[in-house]
């Protein structure tokens, strides 16, 4: 289980580094998780919140910050 979590953490941190290197502003972990789930077809904040174990409000806040960016 730990190796899988380490792999996920590596993937997520590499995504943030790639976005930053591509000229996008730095994203926090919640924002990058939202990007990953939207890219895979989840678009409702409540569905994304359920997947990453956050409140719907936290996901909506992350989405709002991404839209503003």
N, C-alpha and C positions, 0 to 999 in steps of 0.2 A: 504494500500500500504506500509506503513512504517513497519508493522509487517513482511511483505513478504521480504522486504529489510534487515531487521534485521536477519531474518532466513537465508537468503542467505549469509550474512556476517558471521554469526555463522558457517555455513557449510564450507565456504571457509577457515576461520581461523582454524577450526578443521582439515581440510584436510592438511593444512600446518604444523600444530602441529604433526599430525600423521606421515607425511613424515619425519619430523625432528626426531621424536622419533624412527623411523625405521632405522635411520642411514643416511638418505639423507641430503644433505646440505640444508640450509634454502632457500626457494624459495620466490620470491616476488609475489605480488597479480596477476600481469599479467601472470607470469609463471604458477601459479596454475590454473588460468582460462584457459590457453592453455591446460594444462593437462586434465582438466575436459572435454573440448570440444573434444579433441582427443579421450579420453576414450569413448565418445558418438558417435564416427564415423566421426566427421569432421576432415579432414586432410589437406585441402588447407588453407594456411595462409589468403587468401582473404576472404574465408567463415568465418573463425574464427574471423577475424577483423570486419567483418560486424556484427556478433553476439554480440561482446563486445564493439562495437563502438570505435575501435581504427584504426589507419592506418595499412595498410598491412606491412609497414616497421617496425612498432613497434612490430607487431606479429612475423615477421621474426627474429627480434633481440631477442625476448624472446625465440623463437625456437632454435636459434643458441646457446644461453646461456644454454638452457636445454641440447642440444646435447653435448656441451663442458663439462657439469657437469657429 
